[in-house]
Amino acid sequence: MKIELTDVTLNYHVSGEGQEIILLHGWGANIAAVAPIHKNLEQHFKVYSLDLPGFGESTEPPSPWRVKDFTNALREFVEKMGIEHPILMGHSHGGRIAIMYTATYGDVNKVILVDSAGIKPKRKASYYVKVYTYKAAKNILKLPGLNKYREKILSNMKAKVGSTDYKNASGVMQQTLVQVVNEDLQHLMPKITVPTLLIFGENDTATPVSHGKRMEELIPDAGLVVLKNAGHFAYLDQLHQFNVIVNTFLEKDRRSS
């Protein structure tokens, strides 16, 4: 199903009855990525899975977005659908949106953050060398005689230094990725006052367990569960265990059979 928002057309899937839950996937993913979670929850809840703007069948933003823009789009969706006090579940990039939404609006029942982004990663010196080399090259290649080679050289440099997510994204989404990964949301976390479940994979290298521990410290009513033998997609690596944990956390919110 699709709904027209101010800046984008949003694709979503909804099923089930009861307390409303909104599932927010990670960067580069879509509704299909959270389908196993949706299938489990639809038995006792009304579940919405969204293709976030720029992913799946939703349209791209008209210009590079920040986390705030994704949050505003989610707010518009919630209001247009008449959803009240939803439970938010966000994986990775979707977690960023859940964090900012809850801290900003507050009218959320519970939050589940799965391998969530939101803490700006510490970079190794080699990362900054690549970034500053690229920025220097951009300026040097503006010089007469060099500017005709500028785009080709910069494209080659991007291919060498960019992440897989960056390489796979369009121009607008590449710029969006750069902006969102450099946003640190730690200042918002103490404003999340609702019960919050944190689930991280012990082998996650994209959003490590240390980030989960930091979130647990900053969010007043948060508890962290670390799944063994699981990586950045902890819910897929340990789906049964994940579902048991989530079902327990949401037990009081379930629609009676």
C-alpha positions as CSV (number, residue, x, y, z in Angstrom):
1,M,0.0,0.0,0.0
2,K,1.1,3.5,-0.6
3,I,0.5,6.9,1.0
4,E,1.4,10.4,-0.2
5,L,3.4,12.4,2.3
6,T,4.6,16.0,1.8
7,D,8.0,15.1,0.2
8,V,7.7,11.4,-0.6
9,T,5.4,8.5,-1.5
10,L,5.7,6.0,1.3
11,N,5.1,2.2,0.7
12,Y,3.9,0.2,3.6
13,H,2.4,-3.2,4.6
14,V,-0.1,-3.5,7.4
15,S,-1.7,-6.6,9.0
16,G,-3.1,-7.9,12.3
17,E,-5.2,-6.3,15.0
18,G,-4.5,-4.7,18.4
19,Q,-1.9,-2.4,19.7
20,E,-0.1,-0.7,16.8
21,I,3.6,-1.5,16.1
22,I,5.7,0.3,13.5
23,L,8.8,-1.6,12.1
24,L,11.6,0.5,10.7
25,H,14.3,-1.3,8.7
26,G,18.0,-0.6,8.4
27,W,19.9,1.2,5.6
28,G,19.8,-0.4,2.2
29,A,17.0,-2.7,3.3
30,N,13.2,-2.7,2.8
31,I,10.0,-4.3,4.1
32,A,11.2,-7.7,3.2
33,A,14.1,-7.5,5.6
34,V,11.7,-7.2,8.6
35,A,9.1,-9.7,7.3
36,P,10.1,-12.4,9.9
37,I,9.5,-10.0,12.7
38,H,6.2,-8.8,11.1
39,K,5.0,-12.4,10.8
40,N,5.6,-13.1,14.5
41,L,4.0,-9.9,15.7
42,E,0.9,-9.8,13.5
43,Q,-0.6,-12.6,15.5
44,H,-1.3,-10.3,18.4
45,F,-0.7,-6.7,17.1
46,K,-1.5,-4.4,14.3
47,V,1.8,-4.2,12.6
48,Y,3.0,-1.6,10.0
49,S,6.2,-2.3,8.1
50,L,7.5,0.8,6.2
51,D,9.8,1.1,3.2
52,L,11.7,4.1,4.5
53,P,12.1,7.0,2.0
54,G,14.7,6.1,-0.6
55,F,14.3,2.3,-0.1
56,G,12.1,-0.4,-1.4
57,E,9.1,1.0,-3.3
58,S,9.1,4.3,-1.5
59,T,10.4,7.3,-3.5
60,E,13.7,9.1,-2.7
61,P,13.7,12.4,-0.8
62,P,13.9,15.4,-3.1
63,S,17.2,16.5,-1.4
64,P,19.7,14.9,1.0
65,W,18.0,14.2,4.3
66,R,19.1,14.1,7.9
67,V,17.6,12.0,10.7
68,K,15.2,14.8,11.5
69,D,13.7,14.5,8.0
70,F,13.1,10.8,8.3
71,T,11.5,11.5,11.7
72,N,9.2,14.1,10.3
73,A,8.1,11.8,7.6
74,L,7.3,9.1,10.2
75,R,5.4,11.7,12.2
76,E,3.3,12.6,9.1
77,F,2.6,8.9,8.5
78,V,1.5,8.3,12.1
79,E,-0.8,11.3,12.0
80,K,-2.3,10.5,8.6
81,M,-3.0,6.9,9.6
82,G,-4.5,8.0,12.9
83,I,-2.1,5.9,14.9
84,E,-1.9,6.7,18.7
85,H,0.9,5.7,21.1
86,P,2.6,3.1,18.8
87,I,5.3,0.7,19.8
88,L,8.4,1.5,17.6
89,M,10.9,-1.1,16.6
90,G,14.0,0.1,14.6
91,H,16.9,-1.9,13.2
92,S,20.2,-0.1,12.6
93,H,19.3,3.1,10.7
94,G,15.6,2.6,11.7
95,G,16.8,2.8,15.3
96,R,18.0,6.3,14.7
97,I,14.6,7.3,13.6
98,A,12.9,5.6,16.5
99,I,15.3,7.3,19.0
100,M,14.7,10.8,17.6
101,Y,10.9,10.3,17.2
102,T,10.5,9.1,20.8
103,A,12.7,11.8,22.2
104,T,10.9,14.5,20.2
105,Y,7.3,13.5,20.4
106,G,7.1,11.2,23.4
107,D,3.7,9.7,22.6
108,V,5.1,6.2,22.2
109,N,4.2,3.2,24.2
110,K,7.5,1.2,24.1
111,V,10.6,1.2,22.0
112,I,12.7,-1.8,20.7
113,L,16.1,-0.9,19.3
114,V,17.8,-3.8,17.4
115,D,21.5,-3.4,16.5
116,S,20.6,0.3,16.5
117,A,22.6,3.1,15.1
118,G,22.6,6.5,16.8
119,I,26.1,6.7,18.3
120,K,28.6,8.3,16.0
121,P,31.3,5.6,15.5
122,K,34.9,6.4,16.4
123,R,37.0,6.5,13.3
124,K,40.5,5.2,12.8
125,A,43.1,7.7,11.6
126,S,43.1,6.0,8.2
127,Y,39.5,7.0,7.7
128,Y,40.2,10.7,8.2
129,V,43.2,10.4,5.9
130,K,40.9,9.1,3.2
131,V,38.3,11.8,3.8
132,Y,40.8,14.7,3.9
133,T,42.6,13.3,0.8
134,Y,39.3,13.3,-1.1
135,K,38.4,16.8,0.0
136,A,41.9,18.1,-1.0
137,A,41.6,16.4,-4.3
138,K,38.2,18.1,-4.9
139,N,39.9,21.5,-4.5
140,I,43.0,20.7,-6.5
141,L,41.0,19.4,-9.4
142,K,39.3,22.7,-9.7
143,L,42.5,24.1,-11.1
144,P,42.7,25.0,-14.9
145,G,43.8,22.0,-16.9
146,L,42.8,19.5,-14.3
147,N,39.1,20.3,-13.9
148,K,38.2,18.3,-17.1
149,Y,39.4,15.1,-15.3
150,R,37.7,16.1,-12.0
151,E,34.6,13.9,-12.2
152,K,36.3,10.8,-13.4
153,I,39.1,11.0,-10.8
154,L,36.7,11.7,-7.9
155,S,34.4,8.9,-9.0
156,N,37.4,6.5,-8.9
157,M,38.3,7.8,-5.4
158,K,34.8,7.4,-4.1
159,A,34.8,3.8,-5.3
160,K,38.0,3.1,-3.4
161,V,37.2,4.8,-0.1
162,G,33.4,4.5,0.1
163,S,31.5,1.8,2.0
164,T,29.4,-0.8,0.3
165,D,26.3,1.1,1.4
166,Y,27.7,4.3,0.0
167,K,28.6,2.7,-3.4
168,N,25.2,1.2,-3.7
169,A,23.3,4.4,-3.1
170,S,22.2,7.1,-5.6
171,G,23.6,10.6,-5.4
172,V,20.9,11.9,-3.1
173,M,21.0,8.8,-0.9
174,Q,24.8,8.9,-0.8
175,Q,24.7,12.4,0.6
176,T,21.9,11.4,3.0
177,L,24.1,8.5,4.2
178,V,27.0,10.8,4.9
179,Q,24.8,13.1,6.9
180,V,23.0,10.5,9.0
181,V,26.1,8.4,9.9
182,N,27.7,11.6,11.2
183,E,24.9,12.5,13.5
184,D,25.3,11.6,17.1
185,L,22.0,11.1,19.0
186,Q,23.3,10.5,22.5
187,H,22.0,13.8,23.7
188,L,18.4,12.6,22.9
189,M,18.6,9.3,24.7
190,P,18.0,10.6,28.2
191,K,14.7,12.1,26.9
192,I,13.3,8.6,26.1
193,T,11.3,7.8,29.2
194,V,9.2,4.8,27.9
195,P,10.3,1.2,28.5
196,T,13.0,0.4,26.0
197,L,14.4,-3.0,24.9
198,L,17.9,-3.0,23.4
199,I,18.9,-6.1,21.4
200,F,22.4,-6.4,19.9
201,G,24.4,-9.2,18.3
202,E,27.6,-10.1,20.2
203,N,29.5,-10.1,16.9
204,D,28.0,-7.0,15.4
205,T,30.8,-4.8,13.9
206,A,28.6,-2.1,12.4
207,T,26.9,-1.1,15.6
208,P,28.9,-3.0,18.3
209,V,27.6,-4.1,21.7
210,S,29.5,-1.2,23.3
211,H,27.0,1.1,21.6
212,G,24.2,-0.9,23.1
213,K,25.8,-0.6,26.6
214,R,26.1,3.1,26.2
215,M,22.4,3.4,25.2
216,E,21.5,1.4,28.2
217,E,23.3,3.9,30.4
218,L,21.7,6.9,28.7
219,I,18.1,5.7,28.3
220,P,16.4,5.8,31.8
221,D,14.2,2.7,31.4
222,A,16.3,0.5,29.1
223,G,17.5,-3.1,29.3
224,L,20.1,-4.7,27.0
225,V,20.0,-8.2,25.7
226,V,23.1,-9.5,23.8
227,L,22.4,-12.4,21.4
228,K,25.2,-15.0,21.1
229,N,26.5,-16.0,17.7
230,A,24.7,-13.1,16.1
231,G,25.9,-10.2,14.0
232,H,24.4,-6.9,12.7
233,F,21.2,-8.7,11.7
234,A,20.8,-10.3,15.1
235,Y,17.1,-10.9,14.6
236,L,17.8,-13.1,11.6
237,D,20.8,-14.9,13.0
238,Q,18.8,-15.9,16.2
239,L,15.2,-15.5,15.1
240,H,13.6,-17.9,17.5
241,Q,15.4,-16.4,20.5
242,F,14.7,-12.9,19.3
243,N,11.0,-13.6,19.0
244,V,10.9,-15.1,22.5
245,I,12.5,-12.0,24.0
246,V,10.3,-9.5,22.1
247,N,7.1,-11.5,22.9
248,T,8.0,-11.4,26.6
249,F,8.7,-7.7,26.5
250,L,5.4,-7.0,24.8
251,E,3.3,-9.6,26.7
252,K,1.1,-7.0,28.5
253,D,0.4,-5.2,25.2
254,R,-0.8,-8.3,23.3
255,R,-4.3,-8.6,22.0
256,S,-6.0,-11.5,23.7
257,S,-6.6,-14.4,21.4
